[in-house]
Amino acid sequence: MTGKDFLENLGLSEEGIIGVKIGGRVFDLHTPIPAEFLNDISSGNVKPITLDSPEGIDIMRHSCAHALAQAVKRLFPETKLSVGPTTENGFFYDFYRPNGFTEEDLKKIEEEMKKIKQENLKIRRFEMKKEDAIKMYEEKGEIFKVEILKGIPEDTVSFYEQGEFSDLCRGPHVPSTDMIGAFKLVSISAVHFKGDESYPMLTRIYGVAFPKEEDLKRYFEHLEEIKRRDHRKLGRELELFLIDEDEIGPGLVIWLPKGAKIRRLIEDEWLKIHEKKGYKLVYTPHIAKVNLWKTSGHLDYYRKFMFPQMEWKGEDKDKKKDGQDFEREIGYYEKVPYQLKPMNCPFHIQIFKSKTRSYRDLPLRLCEFGTVYRYERSGVLHGLLRVRGFTQDDAHIFLKLDQIEDEVAEILDIMKYFLSLFGFKDYMVFLSTRPEERAGTDDEWDFAESALKKAIERSKMKYEIDPGEGVFYGPKIDVKIKDVLGRVWQCSTIQLDFNLPKKFSVFYIDSNNQKQNVYIIHRAILGSIERFFGILIEHTAGNFPPWLAPTQCAIISVKDTSNSYAEFVKKLLEEYSLRCELDLSTGERLSKRVRDWEILKVPFMIILGEKERDEKKITIREKGGLIKTFSIEEGINYILERCKVNSGE
């Protein structure tokens, strides 16, 4: 029985249906349904798949990849085929052609794909013995298909055919080519077959596809909005940060004065809240002896993300004299003294261990803006979102098992406050439970998972269980925020740790004067300050709320005769700790000057001419175009009210 037979047996029309979902598995209308799914069918665990469903869209995109391959073979028959899967928004197919493809070729291929769609070719599935399929492809010279077939363990393989074209494929596919939706070919890249450099270079052609033309149009509008909000572009235009790969190094961020001001404002608000909640601020070094990372386990399990170890060489490296020349060698050595830190937790553990702790000291909450260094591959670095040196809003809470629920609930409240403060009101919470390989006892995991679950429910947050995705040392809560463009970002994390306290022999003294195990919560609210700032730039498009704007007021003098009054107003505003810049470029048109400050996204412009000077008033032009004249006192109060942290802006 195929999916088509199944629909006919139910008396359902095939119109608009391109597959069925049975027992969680997707079948197109061509594929025989295995006998093992009969129980799901009899119990009604079946759902028809339409073209506008997530599963249907994925099937349609897969069929687009086949249409792409068919179009290429029609236009360039000498081309050899590789593979063609779906992507998040479309599809790609890998081809071998000695001269590759040009942008002009893409236009021709896309037009041929449209013809294939209009031809409404029926798609048919058939099977073949693997050895026969290998022979067939060898005769055609399809060397990459032969390699793929040799790696398939089954004796029988499936193909999909449309018109003159057929391709090795497991499916699923739409019933006919007129259902492949709206598509566009967008780019070309070079790849190696199976990622193996010993094979010839292939050309990958990417496309995007959606059910309808309006969906495709919205997608490209969305891309344009993403480009407009790109934090790297806005970072340059607004003079927020700098990454100089040539002189300083890739993935290493320089905070320029305006960006540094925003960072300081974020940190000040963070510290204010955390000190109220009983956290103790600490500072720790950027490097430590290698033995610390051996004890923590980072050297064994995290080495590929750690910068090389450092060894100092000289005639007597233990007794260097002032001014002595020495050479710094960087490389992996079996015995070397120091290494840049990838984490802050071992330092916080040493602080806890610096004296004997009683049960009365728990929970002990240590926090830090800790800068860490991780050797990310250059190919994955991306502005502020993926860097090699970054600062975590890190905290470690040392506590007893029975304190976990209350502590996690408190952390979630802090998290909700901060996400709301920065305009993130849509987020998802995931509770990750025990993996197969783990530290700690089953009783500890049972108690910990239950405590985390209760804490989330106390905070009245919707959540999903992510089974088996906890880290080996304990369960965790991950929070993913959604920005104004609907993109999802991982930020806050709360991780319970059974493992490190035992590695470092961390304990407390209970009421009976006995040693007891300490548990650690690793947590970050913003995650990486750099990454969070990049997300915030794109979320706001650089239009930071007034309390966070590096320049809150631009004071614009209309004519030279009002310059002195403008300087007076600036000094007055600065007495109220408002961040101001003075614009005395009176030789330029006022409209251009206003536009220049709009580009810099300053929340308030105070425009001062002779009338304002004579009447001792100020005209405020608010971002968005609202203009109103106030007395000086009223105007300052208006701006101060709008610049409050909790103003809701």
C-alpha positions in Angstrom: 0.0 0.0 0.0 1.3 3.4 -1.0 0.3 6.8 0.4 -1.9 7.2 -2.6 -3.6 3.8 -2.0 -4.1 4.7 1.6 -5.9 8.0 0.7 -8.1 6.2 -1.8 -9.1 3.6 0.8 -10.2 6.4 3.1 -12.1 8.0 0.3 -10.0 11.1 0.5 -9.2 13.2 -2.5 -5.6 13.7 -3.4 -6.1 17.3 -4.2 -3.8 19.5 -2.2 -2.3 16.4 -0.4 1.3 15.4 -1.2 2.0 12.9 1.5 1.0 11.2 4.8 2.6 11.2 8.2 2.2 7.8 9.9 3.6 7.2 13.3 5.8 10.3 13.1 7.4 9.2 9.7 6.7 11.1 6.5 5.7 9.2 3.3 5.0 10.7 -0.1 2.2 9.3 -2.3 4.6 7.1 -4.2 6.3 5.1 -1.4 5.0 1.7 -0.1 4.2 1.9 3.6 6.1 -0.8 5.5 4.0 -3.4 7.4 5.5 -2.1 10.8 3.3 1.0 10.4 0.0 -1.0 10.2 -0.7 -0.6 13.9 -0.3 3.2 13.6 -2.7 3.2 10.7 -5.3 1.1 12.6 -5.0 3.3 15.6 -5.5 6.4 13.5 -2.0 7.8 14.1 -2.1 9.3 10.5 -2.0 12.8 9.3 -2.4 14.0 5.6 0.4 16.3 4.5 -0.5 19.4 2.5 1.9 21.7 0.5 1.6 24.5 3.0 2.6 22.4 6.1 6.3 22.3 7.3 6.6 18.7 6.1 4.9 19.5 2.8 7.2 22.5 2.2 10.3 20.3 2.8 9.0 17.7 0.3 8.4 20.4 -2.2 11.9 21.8 -1.7 13.4 18.3 -2.3 11.5 18.1 -5.6 13.0 21.5 -6.5 16.4 20.0 -6.1 15.5 17.3 -8.6 14.1 19.9 -11.0 17.4 21.8 -10.7 19.4 18.7 -11.6 17.1 17.9 -14.5 17.5 21.5 -15.9 21.3 21.3 -15.6 21.4 17.9 -17.4 19.2 19.3 -20.2 21.3 22.4 -20.7 24.8 20.9 -19.9 24.5 17.1 -20.5 28.2 16.5 -19.8 27.6 17.5 -16.1 28.0 14.8 -13.5 25.5 14.6 -10.6 26.3 14.3 -6.8 23.6 15.0 -4.2 20.7 17.5 -3.7 19.2 17.9 -0.2 16.9 20.6 1.3 18.0 23.5 3.4 16.2 25.7 5.9 14.7 27.9 3.2 15.3 25.9 0.0 17.6 23.4 -1.5 21.0 22.8 -3.3 22.5 20.4 -5.7 26.2 19.5 -6.2 27.5 19.1 -9.7 30.8 18.3 -11.4 31.6 20.4 -14.5 35.2 21.2 -15.3 34.4 24.9 -16.0 31.8 25.3 -13.3 28.9 27.6 -13.7 28.5 31.4 -14.1 25.8 33.8 -13.0 24.5 33.8 -16.6 24.2 30.0 -16.4 22.1 30.3 -13.3 19.6 32.5 -15.2 19.3 29.9 -18.0 19.0 27.0 -15.4 16.2 28.8 -13.5 14.3 29.4 -16.8 14.6 25.7 -17.6 13.3 24.8 -14.2 10.2 27.0 -14.8 9.7 25.1 -18.1 9.9 21.8 -16.2 7.3 23.0 -13.7 5.0 24.1 -16.6 5.4 20.7 -18.3 3.6 19.1 -15.2 5.7 16.0 -15.4 4.3 13.1 -13.3 6.8 11.9 -10.8 7.2 8.1 -10.5 9.1 6.0 -7.9 10.8 2.7 -8.8 13.3 0.4 -7.3 16.4 -1.4 -8.6 19.0 -3.8 -7.3 22.0 -1.9 -6.1 24.4 -3.8 -8.3 22.3 -3.0 -11.4 22.2 0.6 -10.3 26.0 0.7 -10.0 26.4 -0.8 -13.5 23.9 1.7 -14.9 25.7 4.7 -13.5 29.1 3.3 -14.5 27.9 3.2 -18.1 26.7 6.8 -17.8 30.0 7.9 -16.3 28.3 9.2 -13.1 31.3 8.5 -10.9 29.8 10.3 -7.8 26.6 8.4 -7.9 28.6 5.1 -8.1 30.5 6.2 -4.9 27.2 7.0 -3.2 25.7 3.7 -4.1 28.8 1.8 -2.7 28.1 3.4 0.7 24.5 2.2 0.8 24.1 -1.0 2.9 20.7 -2.1 1.4 20.6 -4.4 -1.6 17.7 -2.5 -3.2 17.7 1.2 -3.9 15.0 3.6 -5.0 14.8 6.1 -7.8 12.5 9.0 -8.7 11.7 9.7 -12.4 10.2 12.8 -14.0 10.1 12.9 -17.8 13.5 11.9 -19.2 15.2 12.4 -15.9 15.7 10.0 -13.0 17.8 10.2 -9.9 18.9 7.9 -7.1 16.8 9.1 -4.1 14.9 7.9 -1.0 12.3 10.6 -1.4 9.9 11.9 -0.5 8.6 14.0 -3.5 5.5 15.8 -4.7 3.3 13.9 -7.2 4.2 16.1 -10.2 6.5 19.0 -11.2 3.7 21.6 -11.3 3.7 21.5 -7.5 7.2 22.7 -6.8 6.1 26.1 -5.8 7.9 29.5 -6.2 11.7 29.3 -6.4 14.8 31.2 -7.3 18.5 30.2 -7.7 20.6 32.5 -5.5 24.2 31.5 -5.4 27.1 29.2 -6.3 29.9 27.9 -4.1 32.8 25.4 -4.5 32.7 22.2 -2.3 34.5 18.8 -2.2 32.6 15.6 -2.6 32.0 14.2 0.9 34.3 17.0 2.1 37.3 15.0 0.9 40.0 17.1 -0.8 41.2 14.0 -2.7 38.0 14.3 -4.9 37.6 16.9 -7.7 36.0 20.2 -6.8 32.2 20.3 -7.2 30.0 23.3 -7.8 27.1 23.7 -5.4 24.0 25.7 -6.7 21.8 27.0 -4.0 18.1 27.9 -4.4 15.2 29.0 -2.2 11.7 27.8 -2.5 8.3 28.6 -1.0 4.7 27.4 -1.7 3.6 30.7 -3.3 5.1 33.7 -5.1 4.1 36.1 -2.2 6.0 33.8 0.2 9.1 34.1 -2.0 8.7 37.9 -2.2 8.4 38.2 1.6 11.5 36.1 2.0 13.6 38.5 -0.1 12.1 41.5 1.7 13.1 39.8 5.0 16.6 39.3 3.7 16.8 43.0 2.8 15.7 43.9 6.3 18.4 41.6 7.8 21.0 43.3 5.7 19.7 46.7 6.8 20.0 45.6 10.5 23.4 43.8 10.1 25.2 44.6 13.3 28.6 44.7 11.4 27.3 47.4 9.1 25.6 49.3 11.9 28.6 48.9 14.1 30.7 50.8 11.6 28.1 53.4 10.9 27.4 54.1 14.5 31.0 53.8 15.6 30.3 51.1 18.2 33.0 48.5 17.8 36.0 47.4 15.6 37.5 44.1 14.6 40.9 44.5 12.9 41.8 41.0 11.6 45.1 42.1 10.0 46.7 44.1 12.9 45.0 42.6 16.0 43.5 39.2 14.9 40.2 37.7 13.8 37.5 37.3 16.4 39.0 39.9 18.8 36.8 42.9 19.5 37.7 46.5 20.2 34.9 48.4 21.9 34.9 52.0 20.6 33.8 54.8 22.9 30.1 54.7 22.0 29.9 51.0 22.1 31.8 50.9 25.4 29.3 53.4 26.9 26.4 51.1 26.0 28.3 48.1 27.4 29.0 50.0 30.7 25.3 51.0 31.0 24.3 47.3 30.5 26.9 46.2 33.1 25.9 48.8 35.6 22.2 47.7 35.4 23.3 44.1 35.7 25.4 44.8 38.7 22.7 46.8 40.5 20.2 43.9 40.2 22.7 41.2 41.1 24.0 43.0 44.2 20.3 43.4 45.3 19.9 39.6 44.9 22.9 38.8 47.1 25.6 38.1 44.4 29.2 39.0 45.2 31.3 40.5 42.4 34.8 39.0 41.8 37.6 39.4 39.2 39.8 36.5 38.0 42.9 36.2 35.9 42.9 35.6 32.1 45.4 32.8 32.3 46.1 29.9 34.7 48.5 27.1 35.2 47.8 24.1 32.9 47.2 21.9 35.9 44.0 23.8 36.7 42.6 22.9 33.3 43.7 19.3 33.8 41.8 19.0 37.1 38.7 20.7 35.6 38.8 18.3 32.6 38.9 21.1 30.0 42.3 20.0 28.8 41.0 16.5 28.0 37.6 17.4 26.6 37.8 21.0 25.4 41.3 21.3 24.1 40.3 21.9 20.4 38.6 25.1 21.6 41.5 26.3 23.8 44.3 28.5 22.6 47.8 26.9 22.5 49.6 26.6 25.8 52.5 29.1 26.6 56.0 28.2 27.6 58.7 30.8 28.5 62.3 30.0 27.5 65.5 31.4 28.7 68.8 30.5 30.4 67.0 30.1 33.7 63.2 30.4 33.3 62.7 30.2 37.1 65.0 33.1 37.8 64.7 35.7 35.1 66.4 39.1 35.7 64.8 42.4 34.9 65.4 43.3 31.3 66.6 39.8 30.4 65.8 39.0 26.8 63.5 36.0 26.4 61.6 34.3 23.6 57.9 33.4 23.8 57.1 30.1 22.1 53.5 29.1 21.4 52.6 25.5 20.7 51.3 22.3 22.3 53.8 20.9 24.8 53.4 18.1 27.2 54.7 20.2 30.1 53.9 23.9 30.0 53.0 26.3 32.7 50.1 28.6 31.5 47.0 28.6 29.3 44.4 31.2 28.4 41.1 30.5 30.1 38.1 29.2 28.1 35.9 29.2 31.3 35.6 31.1 34.6 34.3 28.3 36.8 37.6 26.8 38.1 38.6 30.3 39.4 35.2 30.7 41.2 35.7 27.2 42.8 39.1 28.3 44.1 37.4 31.4 45.7 34.9 29.1 47.4 37.7 26.8 48.6 39.8 29.7 49.9 38.3 29.1 53.4 36.1 26.6 55.1 32.4 27.1 54.3 29.5 26.4 56.6 26.0 25.4 55.6 25.1 28.9 56.9 27.2 30.4 54.0 25.0 28.7 51.4 23.9 29.5 48.8 27.1 31.5 48.0 26.6 33.5 44.8 29.8 34.7 42.9 29.5 36.7 39.7 31.9 38.2 37.3 32.2 39.8 33.9 34.8 37.2 32.9 36.6 37.5 29.6 37.4 34.1 28.1 39.2 32.9 25.0 38.2 30.1 22.7 39.9 29.1 19.5 37.0 29.2 17.0 37.9 28.3 13.4 38.2 31.4 11.2 35.4 30.1 8.9 32.8 30.3 11.7 33.7 33.8 13.0 30.9 36.3 12.4 31.1 39.8 13.7 30.2 39.9 17.4 28.1 36.8 17.1 31.0 34.4 17.0 34.3 35.6 18.3 37.5 34.3 19.9 37.6 36.6 23.0 34.4 37.5 24.7 33.1 38.4 28.1 30.4 36.3 29.9 28.0 37.7 32.5 29.0 34.7 34.5 27.9 33.5 37.9 28.3 30.4 40.0 26.1 29.5 42.9 27.4 27.0 45.5 24.5 25.4 47.2 22.8 22.3 48.8 20.6 20.0 46.8 17.5 21.2 48.6 18.2 24.8 47.7 18.1 24.2 43.9 14.5 24.9 43.2 14.4 28.3 45.0 17.6 29.4 43.5 16.7 28.5 39.9 13.3 30.2 40.3 15.2 33.4 41.4 17.5 33.1 38.4 14.6 32.8 36.1 13.0 36.0 37.6 16.3 37.9 36.9 16.4 36.5 33.4 12.8 37.6 32.7 13.5 41.1 34.0 16.6 41.5 31.7 15.0 40.1 28.6 12.0 42.4 29.0 14.3 45.4 29.7 15.9 45.0 26.3 12.7 44.4 24.5 12.8 40.6 24.2 9.3 39.4 25.1 9.1 36.3 23.0 11.3 33.4 24.2 11.3 29.6 24.5 12.5 27.6 27.5 14.0 24.1 27.2 14.7 21.7 30.1 17.4 19.3 29.0 17.4 16.0 30.9 20.0 13.3 31.6 22.1 11.9 28.8 23.2 8.3 28.6 26.7 9.0 29.9 26.6 11.2 33.0 28.1 12.0 36.4 26.1 11.9 39.6 23.7 9.3 40.9 20.2 8.6 39.6 18.8 10.0 42.9 20.7 13.2 42.3 19.4 13.5 38.8 15.8 12.7 39.8 15.9 15.4 42.5 17.7 17.9 40.3 15.4 17.5 37.2 12.3 17.7 39.4 13.7 20.9 41.1 14.4 22.6 37.7 11.0 21.6 36.4 9.2 23.0 39.5 11.2 26.2 39.3 10.2 26.8 35.7 6.5 26.1 36.6 6.7 28.5 39.6 8.0 31.2 37.2 4.8 30.6 35.0 7.0 30.0 31.9 6.0 27.7 29.1 8.7 25.1 28.4 9.6 22.0 26.5 11.5 18.9 27.7 14.6 18.2 25.6 15.2 14.5 26.6 18.8 13.3 26.9 20.3 16.7 26.0 21.6 17.6 29.4 25.4 17.9 29.8 27.1 15.0 31.4 27.6 16.8 34.7 23.9 17.8 35.2 20.6 18.9 33.8 20.2 22.4 32.3 17.7 25.1 31.3 18.3 26.9 28.0 16.4 30.0 27.0 16.2 31.0 23.3 14.9 34.5 22.5 13.2 35.6 19.4 14.0 38.9 17.8 11.7 41.3 15.8 12.6 39.4 12.6 11.5 36.1 14.1 15.1 34.7 14.4 15.9 32.6 17.4 19.0 33.1 19.5 20.5 31.1 22.4 21.3 33.4 25.3 20.5 32.5 28.9 21.6 29.2 30.3 21.3 27.6 33.8 23.4 24.4 34.3 23.5 22.2 37.4 26.8 20.5 38.1 27.5 17.3 40.1 30.9 16.8 38.6 33.3 19.8 39.2 32.7 19.9 42.9 33.9 16.3 43.2 36.9 17.0 40.9 38.0 19.9 43.0 37.0 18.3 46.4 34.5 21.1 47.2 32.5 20.6 50.3 30.7 22.5 53.1 30.4 21.7 56.9 26.9 20.8 57.9 25.1 21.4 61.3 26.6 18.2 62.6 30.1 19.4 61.7 30.4 16.9 58.9 31.6 17.4 55.3 28.9 17.4 52.7 28.9 17.6 48.9 28.4 21.1 47.4 26.5 21.5 44.1 27.2 24.2 41.6 24.9 26.2 39.3 26.6 27.7 36.3 24.5 30.5 34.9 24.6 33.4 32.5 21.7 35.7 31.7 23.0 37.6 28.7 25.5 34.9 27.7 28.4 36.6 25.9 28.2 40.4 26.2 29.6 40.7 22.7 27.1 38.3 21.2 24.2 39.8 23.1 25.2 43.3 21.9 25.3 42.1 18.3 21.8 40.6 18.8 20.6 43.8 20.4 21.9 46.0 17.6 20.0 43.9 15.0 16.9 43.6 17.2 16.7 47.4 17.6 18.3 48.3 14.2 20.6 50.5 16.2 17.7 52.5 17.6 18.6 51.9 21.2 16.1 52.9 23.9 16.9 56.4 25.3 18.4 55.1 28.5 20.9 53.0 26.6 21.7 55.4 23.7 25.4 56.5 23.8 24.3 60.0 22.8 20.9 60.9 24.2 20.6 64.5 23.0 22.1 66.4 20.0 22.0 70.1 20.7 21.7 71.9 17.3 22.3 75.7 17.1 20.5 77.1 14.1 22.6 80.2 13.7 25.9 81.6 15.1 23.8 84.0 17.2 22.4 81.0 19.2 25.7 79.2 19.8 26.2 80.6 23.3 22.7 79.6 24.3 23.3 76.1 22.9 26.5 75.7 25.0 24.5 76.9 28.0 21.8 74.3 27.4 24.4 71.5 27.0 26.0 72.3 30.3 22.6 72.4 32.0 21.6 69.0 30.6 24.9 67.4 31.5 24.3 68.5 35.1 21.4 66.0 35.0 23.8 63.3 33.6 22.3 63.4 30.2 24.7 62.4 27.4 24.9 65.3 24.9 26.7 66.4 21.8 26.9 69.9 20.5 26.3 70.8 16.8 27.5 74.3 15.9 27.9 73.6 12.1 25.7 76.5 11.3 27.0 76.9 7.8 25.1 73.8 6.7 21.4 73.5 6.0 19.4 72.6 9.1 17.5 69.8 7.2 20.8 68.1 6.4 22.1 68.4 10.0 18.8 66.9 11.3 19.2 64.1 8.8 22.8 63.4 9.9 21.7 63.0 13.5 18.8 60.8 12.4 21.3 58.5 10.7 23.2 58.3 14.0 19.9 57.4 15.7 20.1 59.9 18.5 16.8 59.8 20.4 16.4 63.6 21.0 17.5 66.7 19.0 17.3 70.0 20.8 17.0 72.7 18.1 17.9 76.2 19.3 17.4 79.4 17.3 17.1 83.0 18.2 13.4 82.6 19.3 14.3 79.8 21.7 17.3 81.9 23.0 15.1 85.0 23.5 12.2 83.1 25.2 14.5 80.8 27.2 12.9 77.7 25.7 14.0 74.6 23.9 12.5 72.8 20.9 12.7 69.1 21.2 12.6 66.9 18.1 12.1 63.3 19.2 13.1 60.3 17.1 10.2 59.6 14.8 9.5 63.3 14.0 7.5 64.6 17.0 8.4 68.2 17.6 7.4 70.3 20.7 8.7 73.4 22.4 9.1 73.5 26.2 10.4 75.8 28.9 13.9 74.6 29.8 12.7 73.0 33.0 9.8 71.2 31.4 12.0 70.0 28.5 14.6 68.6 30.8 12.0 66.8 32.9 10.4 65.4 29.7 13.8 64.0 28.5 14.7 62.7 31.9 11.4 60.8 32.2 11.9 59.3 28.7 15.4 58.2 29.6 14.5 56.2 32.7 15.7 52.6 32.6 12.1 51.4 33.3 10.5 53.8 30.9 9.3 51.0 28.8 11.0 52.3 25.6 
